[in-house]
């Protein structure tokens, strides 16, 4: 049987309480409601992607400073300089994964010759990436000891050696910072996998 349901009937069903309004007004209100639902779904998808952990193929953007939100090129990570704090970004959707501070990454460049055998395969032209979240009390690891060339957490003075899998060389941190393998693809610094280990401090 042919469907004889009118557009105004459909609009009425989509807009409870609209009965008695002009047909054109009802249709506009129904279309607006439909668009709002679609947008809500898109925002939910973006929120989910923003909370997701970094994954292979992600790129990186500056997490702070004058270049906040701009993509990080290999040349932006200085040799033997302090770490660059970054957020992963999905190159397809352009969603920055900044919905959780546990997604924040630190990038540091060292002399490739100084990398140990475990760290070297995860690096790209001397650039290594680790979680920026201290494994002791989940503070952000924002300090750099230039003389020792180690990462420094100001909260409780834990230090990590980026040349040796971010192992703890001082302080109360119980384990290394989880590494994030990186590679350079067509001149772009890119994640080559996910975090290798649990991010943050243990519970309890």
C-alpha positions as CSV (number, residue, x, y, z in Angstrom):
1,X,0.0,0.0,0.0
2,X,1.3,3.5,-0.9
3,X,2.5,5.5,2.1
4,X,0.2,8.6,2.2
5,X,1.7,10.1,5.4
6,X,2.2,13.8,4.8
7,X,5.2,15.9,5.5
8,X,3.3,17.8,8.1
9,X,2.4,14.5,9.9
10,X,6.1,13.7,10.0
11,X,6.9,17.1,11.3
12,X,4.2,16.8,14.0
13,X,5.7,13.5,15.1
14,X,9.2,15.0,15.3
15,X,7.9,18.1,17.1
16,X,5.5,17.2,19.9
17,X,3.4,20.2,20.9
18,X,3.6,21.8,17.5
19,X,-0.1,20.9,16.6
20,X,-1.9,24.0,15.3
21,X,1.2,25.8,14.0
22,X,1.4,26.6,10.3
23,X,2.7,23.6,8.2
24,X,5.8,25.5,7.0
25,X,6.7,26.5,10.6
26,X,6.3,22.9,11.8
27,X,8.6,21.6,9.0
28,X,11.3,24.2,9.9
29,X,11.1,23.3,13.6
30,X,11.4,19.6,12.8
31,X,14.4,20.1,10.5
32,X,16.1,22.2,13.2
33,X,15.5,19.5,15.8
34,X,17.0,16.9,13.5
35,X,20.0,19.0,12.8
36,X,20.6,19.5,16.5
37,X,20.5,15.8,17.1
38,X,23.0,15.2,14.3
39,X,25.3,17.9,15.8
40,X,25.0,16.3,19.2
41,X,26.1,13.0,17.8
42,X,29.1,14.7,16.1
43,X,30.1,16.4,19.4
44,X,29.9,13.1,21.2
45,X,32.2,11.5,18.7
46,X,34.7,14.3,19.0
47,X,34.6,14.0,22.8
48,X,35.3,10.3,22.6
49,X,38.2,10.8,20.2
50,X,39.6,13.5,22.4
51,X,39.7,11.2,25.4
52,X,41.2,8.3,23.4
53,X,44.9,7.4,24.1
54,X,47.4,8.2,21.3
55,X,47.6,5.7,18.5
56,X,49.7,4.9,15.5
57,X,49.4,7.6,12.9
58,X,48.7,10.4,15.2
59,X,50.6,13.6,14.8
60,X,51.5,16.1,17.5
61,X,50.6,19.7,18.4
62,X,52.0,22.1,20.9
63,X,50.2,21.8,24.3
64,X,51.2,25.3,25.5
65,X,53.0,28.5,24.6
66,X,52.8,30.8,21.6
67,X,52.4,27.9,19.2
68,X,49.7,26.1,21.2
69,X,47.6,24.0,18.9
70,X,50.0,24.2,16.0
71,X,51.6,21.0,14.5
72,X,55.0,20.1,15.8
73,X,57.7,19.5,13.2
74,X,60.9,17.5,13.9
75,X,62.9,20.8,13.8
76,X,60.8,22.2,16.6
77,X,62.3,19.7,19.0
78,X,65.8,21.0,19.9
79,X,68.9,18.8,20.3
80,X,69.7,18.4,24.1
81,X,67.1,21.1,24.8
82,X,64.2,21.0,27.2
83,X,61.2,18.8,26.4
84,X,58.3,20.0,24.2
85,X,54.9,19.2,25.8
86,X,52.5,18.0,23.2
87,X,49.0,16.6,22.5
88,X,48.4,13.9,20.0
89,X,46.1,14.8,17.1
90,X,44.1,12.6,14.8
91,X,45.2,13.6,11.3
92,X,42.0,12.5,9.7
93,X,39.5,14.2,12.0
94,X,41.8,16.9,13.3
95,X,40.6,16.1,16.8
96,X,43.2,16.9,19.4
97,X,43.4,14.2,22.1
98,X,43.4,16.7,25.0
99,X,40.3,15.3,26.7
100,X,42.5,13.7,29.4
101,X,45.7,15.0,30.8
102,X,46.9,11.3,30.7
103,X,47.3,11.8,26.9
104,X,49.9,14.5,27.2
105,X,53.2,13.6,25.7
106,X,56.7,15.0,26.1
107,X,59.1,15.1,23.2
108,X,62.8,15.5,23.6
109,X,65.7,15.1,21.1
110,X,69.1,13.6,22.1
111,X,72.2,12.4,20.2
112,X,71.0,9.2,18.6
113,X,74.4,7.6,19.4
114,X,73.6,8.0,23.1
115,X,70.4,5.9,22.9
116,X,70.5,2.4,24.4
117,X,69.4,-0.6,22.4
118,X,65.9,-0.6,23.9
119,X,65.2,3.0,23.2
120,X,66.8,3.4,19.7
121,X,64.0,1.5,17.8
122,X,61.3,3.8,19.3
123,X,63.1,7.0,18.3
124,X,63.2,9.1,15.2
125,X,66.3,11.1,14.4
126,X,67.1,11.2,18.1
127,X,63.5,12.3,19.0
128,X,61.9,10.2,21.8
129,X,58.4,10.5,23.2
130,X,57.2,9.6,26.6
131,X,54.1,10.2,28.8
132,X,54.5,13.5,30.6
133,X,52.8,12.2,33.7
134,X,55.1,11.3,36.5
135,X,54.7,7.7,37.7
136,X,55.0,8.8,41.4
137,X,52.1,11.3,42.0
138,X,50.9,12.1,38.5
139,X,52.4,15.6,38.3
140,X,53.5,16.8,34.9
141,X,57.2,16.3,34.1
142,X,58.1,19.8,32.9
143,X,61.7,20.2,34.1
144,X,64.9,19.6,32.2
145,X,68.3,19.2,33.9
146,X,70.6,20.5,31.2
147,X,73.8,19.3,32.9
148,X,72.6,15.7,33.4
149,X,70.4,15.7,30.4
150,X,67.5,14.2,32.3
151,X,63.8,15.0,32.7
152,X,62.9,16.5,36.0
153,X,59.6,16.5,38.0
154,X,59.3,19.5,40.3
155,X,56.7,18.0,42.6
156,X,59.0,15.4,44.3
157,X,62.2,15.7,42.3
158,X,62.0,12.5,40.4
159,X,64.3,12.3,37.4
160,X,64.2,10.2,34.2
161,X,66.8,9.5,31.6
162,X,65.3,9.8,28.1
163,X,68.3,8.1,26.5
164,X,67.6,4.9,28.5
165,X,63.9,4.3,28.2
166,X,63.1,7.1,30.6
167,X,64.3,5.0,33.5
168,X,64.3,6.6,37.0
169,X,67.7,8.0,38.0
170,X,66.6,9.9,41.1
171,X,63.7,10.4,43.3
172,X,60.7,8.4,44.5
173,X,59.1,7.5,41.1
174,X,58.6,3.7,41.1
175,X,59.0,3.1,37.4
176,X,60.0,4.7,34.0
177,X,57.8,7.0,32.0
178,X,55.8,4.9,29.4
179,X,57.4,5.4,26.0
180,X,55.4,6.3,22.9
181,X,57.2,5.0,19.7
182,X,57.6,7.7,17.0
183,X,58.7,7.9,13.4
184,X,59.1,10.5,10.8
185,X,56.9,10.0,7.7
186,X,57.3,12.4,4.8
187,X,58.9,14.9,7.1
188,X,56.1,14.7,9.7
189,X,56.7,13.5,13.3
190,X,54.2,10.7,13.8
191,X,53.2,8.2,16.6
192,X,54.3,4.7,15.6
193,X,52.2,2.9,18.2
194,X,50.5,3.4,21.6
195,X,52.0,4.0,25.1
196,X,54.2,1.1,26.1
197,X,52.9,0.7,29.6
198,X,50.5,2.1,32.1
199,X,50.3,5.9,32.2
200,X,50.4,7.6,35.6
201,X,50.9,6.5,39.1
202,X,49.7,3.2,40.6
203,X,46.6,3.2,42.7
204,X,46.7,2.8,46.4
